Amino acid sequence: MSYKAGIIKAIDELKDRSGSSLISIKKHMQAGMPSDKKWLNATFLSALKSGVTAGDFIKVKNSYKFSPEFKKKRADDLKPKKPKKVAPKKVAPKKATTKKTTTKKTATKKKTAPKKKAAPKKKAATKKTS
């Protein structure tokens, strides 16, 4: 795995909103590095700088994060590519088979709504005049 690929993987796995610091990226990469491989700090730093100049990373204070262009490019790469449409093979039309459909007719009963009793009318209150 190249240093640039390791940096991309480290930033992606650390998921810091404001960007991952140089030290945290370095520690993350060294933890996942095989023991027989020697750490080359100059190569790591040059990979970071080349990523910034290429527009893959943005340097914010002392942290690095993905640029919006890189995110779009990566999202496009992750989407499954649609295969080219192949002309569908012409299939011999099948003979139409007649199907007998049996429908059961059920007698529909009309439901009558229960009649409501008329509410008793209240007597108008008569005013007493004195």
Secondary structure, DSSP 4 states (H G I P E B T S, - for coil): --HHHHHHHHHHHH--TT-EEHHHHHHHHHHTS-TTSPP-HHHHHHHHHHHHHHTSEEEETTEEEE-HHHHHHHHHHHSPPPPPPPPPPPPPPPPPPP--------PPPPPPPPPPPPPPPPPPPPPP--
